[in-house]
Amino acid sequence: MSTVHNTNQACCSIPPVKSDYAAKGSYKSYAGFNKVYVTGPQTPGKVALVCVYDIFGFKPQTQQGADILAEKLGVQVLMPDFFEPGEPWPVDEFPPKTNEEKAKLQQFFGGTANPGNAKQKALNVGNALKSEGVEFVGLYGYCWGGKVTTLAGSAEDTPFGAIAEIHPAMLSVADVENLKVPLGLYPSNDEPVDEVKKILEAISKKPISEKSDYKHYDSFHGFAAARADLNDAENKKQYEDLYARLISFFSKTAGIPVKE
């Protein structure tokens, strides 16, 4: 399946916003990665979450989201550097303006950010956590990471117990055909409505529909990750609602309480 040419336009047009948030976690090597952002308890308990960032890599807004989930669920959240040994897409080269720059971005999706390669890396992290005794591993991703999340969640013998896509890019109903774990789907105004409908219809016919979740966000592609402008009141409101939704989704699917 081609995953390179059907990125939605917003994914390639909205630049990230600078943020001065100081992340609470630290970095370590894990499951084949040299650099993994880890927040929450020092050692994983019965539940852990794995995050697939967007094409800009480690950004304060995305790390803040991981910190929120770790604190409210009382679980360890891991955000691997999926672009090793390459680099994330440079902020100053976004959005691509010339045909040459656009071609370079497509090459990035075919190489450093190849979803199929990232899928295997995500599976490696999930399997490593399970081998350490973690009973439930959740996976969530943004934009490009949403595609990776669905592919990993649909893999045969996936270690993940539930997955969530936040303003996902490269949406395809074909990716959920083999999905056997609950899906949290949270598109923005910039995702293809028809494809979202097809995915929801496909999920509704599966046993996982009971624990799956969906909400359309009246916001722009990227509002919960690197493109989030938390100085903007409306964006902050949508950002907070999204993370509250994720907290509820993983609380329900993992069977753990939300901390006050």
Secondary structure, DSSP 8 states (H G I E B T S, - for coil): ---SS---GGGGT------------EEEEETTEEEEEEESSSS--SEEEEEE--TT-S-HHHHHHHHHHHHHHT-EEEEE-TTTTS----GGG-S--SHHHHHHHHHHHHTTT-HHHHHHHHHHHHHHHHHTT-SEEEEEEEEHHHHHHHHHHTSTT--EEEEEEEEESS--GGGGTT--S-EEEE--TTS-HHHHHHHHHHHHTSGGGGT-EE---SS-TTTTTTT--TTSHHHHHHHHHHHHHHHHHHHHHHT-----
